[in-house]
Amino acid sequence: MTDAHTRLARLRRLEKVREIARQTAAAEAARAEGTLAQLRTLTERTRRLAEDYAGRRTATDGAALHQIGRFVSGLQTLSRTTQGDAERAHAIADAKQKHLAEAERRRAAIEERAALQERMIAKQAATPVLSARRAAGTELE
């Protein structure tokens, strides 16, 4: 095996490793996006629930009013907490997407280098065209 073939084999192995890294990054990005979607849904649901309970005017006495107020306050706190979690999940999902894009760029660069190496090997293996030969005879023949 020549140096060029050894280099090509190494590039192909590296390309496989980079493809696995890209797939891993894609899976992590998908999980992060899924978590973000769940947290956004949860944030919206708790916000609507807090608004619904805050608008209720069915308290029969002061104790019931106090209990509803505490419940609404707890829901609002939970809503703020989930909103913060959603914002952190959004930042994580963005970072995972950037990591995925970088992994794809690395994989594409190796793929390009391997293709170039293949072309170089093919060029070296091709028989040279002998264009320096003169034609024998005259143009009338």
N, C-alpha and C positions, 0 to 999 in steps of 0.2 A: 504494500500500500504506500503510495507516495505521500509526500507532505501535504499536497493539495487535497488528497482524498481523506487523510487523517483530519485535516482542518475542517473539511466538510462534515465528516462524521461528528466531530466535536460541536460544530455549529448546530447540527440537527438535534443532538442531545440537549444542548442549551435551549433550543427552540421548544422542545418538549417540556423542559422544566419551566420555561417562561409561560407556556400555555397552561400548565397546571397552576402556576401562580395567578394567572389571569382568571382562571375558573374559580379559584378560591376567593379572589377579590370580588368577583361577580356574586358569588354566594353570600359573602359578608355584606355587600352592598344591598342585596335583595332582603336579607334579614333586617338590616338597619331601616330600610324603607318600610318594611312590614311593621316594625315596631313603631316607627313614626306615624304610620297611618292609624294604628290602634290607639296610640296616645292622643292623636288629634280627635278621633271619634270619642274617646273617653272624656276629653276636655270639653267637647261640645255637649255631650250628654249631661255631665255634671253641671255645666253652666246653665243649661235649660232647666234642669231639675231645681237648681237653686232659685232661678227666676220664678219658676212655677210656685214653689213653696213661699217665696217672699211676697207674691201677689195674693196669697190666700188671706181671706178675712173671715175665717170660720171659727175663730177662737171664742169659746164661750165664757172664759174667765181669764184672769191675769196669769194664772199658772200655765194654762194652755198657750197663751200668747208668748210667755217667756220660753216655753219649751219649743215652740215653732221658731222663735227668734234664734235660739241656740242651735237648733237643727240647721236653719238656713245659714247661720254663721259658719258652722262646720262644713256645710256643702260649699260655701264660697272659698273657704280655706283649702278644701280638697281640690276645687276647680283651679285655684292659683297654683297649687302644687303640681297638678297634672299639666298645667300650661307651662310651667318651668321645665318639667320633665320633657314635654314635647319640644320645647326650644332646644334643650340639650340633645335630644334625639335627632333634631333637624341638623344640628352642627355635626353630629357623628355621621349621619347619613351623607352629608356633603363631603366630609373627609373620606368616607368609604368610596364615594363616587370618584373623587380625585385620585384615590389610590388605584381604583379600577382603570381609569384613563391612563395613568402612568404605567400600569402593568401591560395594558394593550399596546402602548407606544414601545415599550421594551420588547415585547414579543414581535411586533411588526419590524422593528429594527433588526432583530436577529434573523427573522425570515428574509428580509431584504439582503442581509449579508450572506446568508446561505445560498440564495438564488444567484447572487453575484459570483460566489465561489463555484457554483455549478456551471455557470456560463464560462468562467475562466478554464475550468477543467475541460469542458466541451471544445473550447477554442484551441486548447493545447492538443487535444486528441484529434482534431480535424487535420486532414492531410493538406499541406500547403499547396496552393494553386501556383503552378509554374507559369507566370505571366511574362517572364523574360525571354521566352522563346520567340524566335523570328519565324515568320511564315516563309515557307520555301516556295519558290516559283514566282509567277507573276500574278497580277490581279485578274488576268483573263482566264486562268485555269479554274 
